[in-house]
């Protein structure tokens, strides 16, 4: 049976279980089970390759011991073992706190995990299906990686869980334009399911990883934080699938909960790639971690302030932000002024409202900037939905090839030879200042429909109002006459 069919069979079995309610719970359930199988397969490989290697999971709780036998535990015995023994043990797994201690990863994944399944028989069926995938088989692992991407994509229809998923066409495009290299410290401070990280890994392996040392340098310089349990667990599993030996760098935490001023030079990074949550509000007190002039409970604003601080001089960033961040006033104005003084905001890619459907239907933008020099000019690129298509959707999402015209126009890593076209234009820092740092510049090459002479329009409005009043009088008279009859 193919990996795709295996995953489909697992999902069909889970739908029969009364304890699993909806896509988000099913994906969460799948994730912790896949995690244990993947890390066990990886452990067995490391035991052969590294003398003295020991699994982070005690022997009794290793997948190969309790799950691998298709005739093994089932029914109430299996449920009791999972709920009363396996979960409590892994949630409290003792850790040494040393770098590379994989027990930290296991404990972090299970801290808030939950077993939703109520049928031990169905659980055994799922386990036996998972056993059909060999994660030490490179071809199977790569194929499963593609399936896993689809599972993550399914989150877009799983209620609010869709907020953790950024279309892969966007993450791949942003990584490609930033051009990360092994050894550069790369951070996603709101990493969700790990889309930017996996795209960066793929990009560097295809272009720059030639030796074992390159791979080690790349893995050692990844940084990520995720606030919520489900995407954190999905991200850690994603990292294991992509050949990361110690995904402990993916912290289960809130980046914004640490005081802004406590981030010092030692915390600074070379690259930030992120899609911070927008439209949401942070819990009470989080904004007090920030300087007074940046204090705001809107998550996207706080992340932007922190991103600017966390970049090293010469560091570069690509960030997804909503339209409101471009035209907003107050704190948003001060943030944009700070951004343009501290960084060269060289490119803004404007995206149509439908890119993030169905989770969000608001206009979004990709901001590209480099720290160290103030902004002089900003290039805008307006991305349009492909001809013949009204909007992006679940069945017709944005694809990498849709962004190729922007790549062709970009001008390489040095952004040389850019020219104005019907979808691109340039504005100066003085133009931005004259508008009070409102960055919501419309495409100057699109001529707005002529609405007509204002005096003529006013006359038509007055005439229309007179006709409406006359009709109202007629209706009133007809009603009065009807009542008198």
C-alpha positions in Angstrom: 0.0 0.0 0.0 1.3 3.5 -0.9 2.1 6.0 1.8 -0.8 8.2 0.6 -3.3 5.3 0.9 -1.9 4.4 4.3 -2.6 7.9 5.6 -6.0 8.0 4.0 -6.8 4.6 5.7 -5.6 6.0 9.0 -7.9 9.0 8.7 -10.9 6.8 7.7 -10.3 4.6 10.8 -10.1 7.7 13.1 -13.4 9.0 11.7 -15.1 5.9 13.2 -13.9 6.8 16.8 -16.4 8.8 18.8 -13.6 10.6 20.7 -12.0 12.3 17.7 -14.1 15.4 16.8 -13.0 17.2 13.7 -9.9 17.8 11.6 -7.9 19.6 14.3 -8.2 16.8 16.8 -7.6 14.1 14.1 -4.4 15.9 13.0 -3.2 16.3 16.6 -3.9 12.6 17.3 -2.0 11.6 14.1 0.9 13.9 15.0 1.9 12.4 18.4 1.6 8.9 17.0 3.7 9.7 14.0 6.2 11.5 16.2 6.8 8.4 18.3 7.2 6.2 15.2 9.5 8.6 13.5 11.7 9.2 16.5 11.9 5.4 17.1 12.9 4.7 13.5 15.5 7.5 13.8 16.7 6.1 17.2 17.3 2.7 15.6 19.4 4.3 12.9 21.4 6.4 15.3 22.1 3.3 17.5 23.8 1.7 14.5 25.7 4.8 13.5 26.8 6.3 16.9 28.5 4.1 19.5 26.9 4.4 22.9 23.8 6.2 21.6 20.7 5.9 23.8 17.1 6.7 22.9 15.6 9.6 24.8 12.5 7.4 25.5 12.7 4.7 28.2 12.7 1.2 26.7 9.2 0.3 27.9 7.7 3.3 26.0 9.6 2.9 22.8 7.4 2.3 19.8 9.2 -0.9 18.8 8.4 -2.4 22.2 4.7 -1.6 22.7 3.4 -0.8 19.2 5.4 -2.7 16.5 3.8 -6.1 17.1 0.5 -6.2 15.0 -0.8 -8.8 17.5 0.2 -6.7 20.5 -1.8 -4.8 23.0 -5.3 -3.8 21.9 -8.7 -2.8 23.4 -8.9 -1.5 27.0 -5.4 -2.8 27.8 -3.9 -0.5 25.1 -6.0 2.5 26.1 -5.0 2.1 29.8 -1.4 1.8 28.8 -1.5 5.0 26.7 -3.6 7.1 29.0 -2.3 6.0 32.4 1.3 5.0 31.7 2.7 6.3 28.4 1.4 9.9 28.5 2.1 10.6 32.2 5.7 9.2 31.8 6.5 11.2 28.7 5.0 14.4 30.1 7.3 14.2 33.1 10.4 12.8 31.3 13.4 14.0 33.3 15.8 16.2 31.2 19.4 17.1 31.7 19.2 20.5 30.1 22.3 19.8 28.0 22.4 20.9 24.3 21.3 18.0 22.1 19.3 16.3 24.9 16.5 14.8 22.9 14.4 14.1 26.0 13.6 17.8 26.1 12.0 17.4 22.6 9.9 14.4 23.7 8.8 16.1 26.9 7.9 19.4 25.1 5.8 17.5 22.5 3.8 15.6 25.1 3.4 18.4 27.7 0.0 19.5 26.3 -0.7 16.5 24.0 -3.9 14.4 24.4 -5.1 11.0 23.3 -8.6 11.7 21.8 -9.3 8.1 20.7 -11.8 6.1 22.9 -11.6 2.7 21.1 -8.6 0.6 21.8 -9.5 -1.7 18.9 -9.5 1.3 16.4 -6.3 2.6 18.0 -4.6 -0.8 17.3 -5.8 -0.6 13.7 -4.2 2.9 13.4 -1.0 1.7 14.9 -0.7 -1.2 12.5 -1.2 1.2 9.6 1.5 3.5 10.8 3.8 0.6 11.1 3.6 0.2 7.3 5.7 3.4 6.9 9.5 3.0 7.3 10.9 6.4 8.1 14.5 5.1 7.6 13.7 4.4 3.9 14.6 7.7 2.3 12.2 7.4 -0.6 9.3 6.6 1.8 10.3 9.4 4.2 10.4 12.0 1.4 7.0 10.7 0.1 5.6 10.9 3.6 7.0 14.4 3.9 4.8 15.4 0.9 1.8 13.7 2.5 2.6 15.6 5.8 2.6 18.9 3.9 -0.9 18.0 2.7 -2.0 17.2 6.2 -0.8 20.6 7.3 -2.6 22.1 4.3 -5.7 20.5 5.6 -5.4 22.7 8.7 -6.7 25.6 6.6 -10.2 24.0 6.9 -9.8 23.0 10.5 -11.3 26.1 12.1 -8.9 28.5 13.7 -6.0 26.1 13.2 -5.6 27.5 9.7 -3.7 30.5 11.1 -0.6 28.3 11.5 -0.3 27.5 7.9 1.3 29.8 5.3 0.9 28.7 1.6 4.0 26.9 0.6 4.3 29.0 -2.6 4.9 32.1 -0.4 7.3 30.5 2.0 9.4 29.1 -0.9 9.4 32.5 -2.6 10.4 34.4 0.5 13.2 31.9 1.3 14.5 32.1 -2.3 14.6 35.9 -2.2 16.4 35.9 1.2 19.0 33.3 0.1 19.9 31.7 3.5 23.3 30.1 3.8 24.5 27.3 6.2 26.0 28.9 9.3 23.7 32.0 9.2 21.5 32.2 12.3 17.9 31.9 10.9 14.9 32.6 13.2 11.2 32.2 12.9 9.7 33.8 16.1 6.2 32.5 15.3 7.0 29.4 13.4 3.6 27.6 13.3 4.0 24.2 11.7 7.5 25.0 10.4 6.9 26.0 6.8 9.7 28.6 6.6 12.1 26.2 8.3 11.4 23.3 5.9 11.7 25.6 2.9 15.0 27.0 4.2 16.3 23.5 4.8 15.4 22.4 1.3 16.8 25.5 -0.3 20.2 25.2 1.5 20.5 21.5 0.9 19.9 22.0 -2.8 22.4 24.9 -3.2 25.0 25.0 -0.4 25.2 21.8 1.6 28.0 19.8 0.1 29.7 18.2 3.1 28.7 16.8 6.5 30.1 20.0 8.1 27.7 22.1 6.0 24.8 20.1 7.2 25.9 20.4 10.8 26.4 24.2 10.6 23.0 24.6 9.0 21.2 22.5 11.7 23.1 24.3 14.6 22.0 27.8 13.5 18.2 27.3 13.2 16.0 29.0 15.8 12.2 28.9 16.2 9.5 29.6 18.7 5.8 28.6 18.7 3.3 29.6 21.4 0.6 27.0 20.9 0.8 23.3 21.5 -0.7 21.8 18.3 1.5 23.7 15.8 4.5 23.2 18.0 4.0 19.5 18.0 3.4 19.6 14.2 6.6 21.6 13.7 8.8 19.3 15.8 7.5 16.3 13.9 8.1 18.2 10.6 11.7 18.8 11.6 12.3 15.1 12.3 10.8 14.3 8.9 13.3 16.7 7.3 16.3 15.0 8.9 16.9 17.2 11.9 18.5 15.1 14.6 17.7 17.5 17.5 14.6 19.7 16.9 15.0 21.1 20.4 15.6 24.5 18.9 11.9 24.7 18.3 10.8 26.2 21.6 7.3 26.0 23.0 7.0 29.6 24.2 5.7 33.0 23.4 8.4 35.2 21.9 6.6 38.3 23.0 6.4 37.3 26.7 10.1 38.3 27.2 10.9 42.0 27.8 11.9 43.7 24.6 14.9 45.3 26.3 16.2 41.9 27.5 17.0 40.9 23.9 20.7 41.9 23.6 23.4 41.5 21.0 23.8 37.8 21.9 20.2 37.2 20.8 20.6 38.8 17.4 20.2 36.8 14.2 21.2 37.0 10.5 17.8 36.1 9.0 14.2 36.3 10.1 11.5 34.6 8.0 8.0 34.7 9.5 4.3 35.2 9.2 3.4 36.6 12.6 -0.2 36.2 13.7 -2.3 39.2 12.7 -5.8 40.3 13.6 -5.3 38.9 17.1 -4.7 40.6 20.4 -2.1 39.6 23.0 -3.1 38.8 26.5 -3.1 41.6 29.2 0.3 42.7 30.2 2.3 41.4 27.2 2.4 45.0 25.7 4.2 46.2 28.9 7.2 44.2 27.8 7.7 46.8 25.1 8.8 50.5 25.1 5.9 52.9 25.7 5.9 54.3 22.1 5.5 50.7 20.7 2.9 49.4 23.2 -0.1 47.9 21.5 -2.0 44.7 22.0 -2.1 43.9 18.3 0.2 40.9 17.8 1.6 41.9 14.3 2.8 45.3 15.6 4.6 43.8 18.6 6.3 41.2 16.4 7.4 43.9 13.9 9.1 45.9 16.7 10.8 42.8 18.0 12.0 41.7 14.5 13.7 45.0 13.9 15.5 44.6 17.3 16.5 41.0 16.8 18.2 41.5 13.4 22.0 41.9 13.4 23.5 44.8 11.5 23.4 43.6 7.9 20.7 41.0 8.8 17.8 40.5 6.4 14.1 39.7 6.9 11.0 38.7 4.9 7.8 39.2 6.8 4.1 38.7 6.0 2.0 41.7 7.2 -1.7 42.7 6.7 -2.7 45.9 4.8 -3.6 47.5 8.1 0.1 47.6 9.0 0.7 49.7 5.9 -1.9 52.4 6.4 -2.5 52.2 10.2 -1.8 55.2 12.4 -0.6 55.8 16.0 1.7 53.0 17.1 1.8 51.7 13.5 3.1 55.0 12.3 5.9 55.0 14.8 6.8 51.4 13.9 7.0 52.2 10.2 9.2 55.3 10.9 11.4 53.1 13.2 11.6 50.4 10.5 12.6 52.9 7.8 15.2 54.6 10.0 16.8 51.3 11.1 16.4 49.2 8.0 16.4 49.4 4.2 12.8 48.5 3.4 13.6 47.8 -0.2 10.6 45.8 -1.5 6.9 45.3 -0.7 5.0 42.6 -2.6 1.3 43.3 -2.5 -0.9 40.2 -2.5 -4.6 39.8 -3.4 -7.1 39.2 -0.6 -7.7 35.6 -1.5 -4.2 34.2 -0.9 -5.0 33.1 2.7 -8.5 31.9 2.1 -10.5 30.4 3.8 -8.7 31.3 7.0 -8.4 35.0 6.2 -9.8 37.2 3.4 -7.8 40.4 3.9 -5.1 42.0 1.9 -1.6 40.9 2.8 1.9 42.0 1.9 5.5 40.6 1.9 8.0 43.1 3.4 11.6 42.6 2.6 14.2 44.6 4.5 17.8 44.7 5.6 19.1 46.2 8.8 21.9 48.8 9.0 21.0 51.5 6.5 17.9 53.8 6.4 15.4 53.4 3.6 15.8 55.6 0.5 13.4 54.0 -2.0 10.8 51.3 -1.8 9.8 49.2 -4.7 6.3 47.8 -4.9 5.3 44.7 -6.8 1.5 44.1 -7.2 0.8 40.4 -7.6 -2.4 39.5 -9.5 -4.4 36.3 -9.6 -3.6 34.4 -12.8 -5.6 35.4 -15.9 -8.9 33.5 -16.2 -9.1 32.9 -12.4 -11.2 35.2 -10.2 -9.5 34.4 -6.9 -7.3 31.9 -5.1 -9.1 29.2 -3.3 -8.6 25.8 -1.5 -8.9 24.1 -4.9 -6.9 26.7 -6.8 -4.3 28.0 -4.4 -1.3 30.2 -5.2 1.5 28.2 -6.7 5.3 28.8 -7.0 5.0 29.4 -10.8 2.6 32.3 -10.1 5.4 34.2 -8.5 8.0 33.6 -11.2 7.3 37.0 -12.9 8.3 38.7 -9.6 11.5 36.6 -9.4 12.3 37.5 -13.0 11.8 41.2 -12.3 13.7 41.1 -8.9 17.1 41.7 -10.3 19.0 38.9 -8.5 20.5 39.1 -5.0 21.7 42.6 -5.6 18.3 43.8 -7.0 20.0 45.3 -10.1 18.2 46.6 -13.1 14.7 47.0 -11.7 12.3 48.8 -13.9 8.8 50.2 -13.6 6.1 48.1 -15.2 2.3 48.0 -15.1 2.6 46.1 -11.8 5.7 47.7 -10.3 6.5 51.2 -9.1 9.0 53.0 -6.8 8.4 55.6 -4.1 10.9 57.7 -2.3 11.4 58.1 1.5 10.2 61.7 1.1 7.0 60.6 -0.5 6.4 58.2 2.4 7.1 60.9 5.0 4.8 63.4 3.2 2.0 60.8 3.7 2.7 60.4 7.4 4.4 57.0 6.8 1.3 55.6 5.2 2.7 52.8 3.0 -0.6 51.9 1.4 0.5 53.2 -2.1 -1.8 52.2 -4.9 -0.6 51.1 -8.3 -0.1 54.4 -10.2 -0.3 52.6 -13.5 -4.0 51.7 -13.0 -6.2 54.7 -13.9 -9.2 54.9 -11.6 -12.6 55.1 -13.4 -13.6 58.7 -14.0 -16.5 59.2 -11.6 -17.6 62.4 -13.3 -17.9 66.1 -12.5 -18.6 66.7 -8.8 -21.3 69.3 -9.5 -23.2 67.0 -11.9 -23.0 64.2 -9.4 -24.4 66.4 -6.7 -27.3 67.5 -8.9 -28.1 63.9 -9.7 -28.0 63.0 -6.0 -30.5 65.9 -5.2 -32.8 64.8 -8.0 -32.6 61.2 -6.8 -33.5 62.3 -3.3 -36.5 64.2 -4.6 -37.8 61.2 -6.5 -37.4 59.0 -3.4 -39.3 61.6 -1.3 -42.1 61.7 -3.8 -42.4 57.9 -3.9 -42.5 58.0 -0.1 -45.4 60.5 -0.1 -47.3 58.4 -2.7 -46.9 55.2 -0.6 -48.0 57.0 2.6 -51.1 58.4 0.9 -52.0 54.9 -0.5 -51.7 53.4 3.0 -53.8 56.1 4.6 -56.5 55.6 1.9 -56.4 51.8 2.5 -56.9 52.3 6.2 -59.9 54.6 5.8 -61.8 52.0 3.7 
